[in-house]
Amino acid sequence: MRALIAVATGLAAAVALVLTITAMGSPAGGTSPEPLLTTVPSHP
């Protein structure tokens, strides 16, 4: 019985966390217009 209560509590906490993150929405921001500059090491 304790295991069932623990599972129910964990599931309720997980659902509450997902709903909280969903309610917050996606963060405001944008992408950089400049491409990422990467370098490739020279091969001998």
C-alpha positions as CSV (number, residue, x, y, z in Angstrom):
1,M,0.0,0.0,0.0
2,R,2.9,2.4,0.7
3,A,4.3,1.7,-2.7
4,L,1.0,2.6,-4.3
5,I,0.9,5.9,-2.4
6,A,4.5,6.7,-3.3
7,V,3.8,6.0,-7.0
8,A,0.6,8.2,-6.9
9,T,2.6,11.0,-5.2
10,G,5.4,10.8,-7.7
11,L,3.0,10.8,-10.6
12,A,1.1,13.8,-9.2
13,A,4.4,15.7,-8.7
14,A,5.5,14.9,-12.3
15,V,2.2,16.0,-13.8
16,A,2.3,19.3,-11.7
17,L,5.9,19.9,-13.0
18,V,4.9,19.4,-16.6
19,L,1.8,21.7,-16.2
20,T,4.0,24.3,-14.6
21,I,6.5,24.3,-17.4
22,T,3.8,24.3,-20.0
23,A,2.1,27.3,-18.3
24,M,5.3,29.2,-18.4
25,G,5.5,28.9,-22.1
26,S,8.5,29.0,-24.4
27,P,11.3,31.5,-23.6
28,A,11.4,34.6,-25.7
29,G,14.4,34.9,-27.9
30,G,15.8,34.6,-31.3
31,T,18.5,33.1,-33.4
32,S,21.7,34.8,-34.1
33,P,22.0,36.1,-37.7
34,E,25.7,35.2,-37.8
35,P,26.6,31.6,-38.4
36,L,28.7,29.7,-35.9
37,L,32.4,29.8,-36.8
38,T,34.2,26.6,-36.3
39,T,37.7,25.6,-37.2
40,V,39.0,22.3,-38.4
41,P,42.4,21.3,-37.2
42,S,44.9,21.0,-40.0
43,H,46.0,17.4,-40.9
44,P,49.7,16.7,-41.3
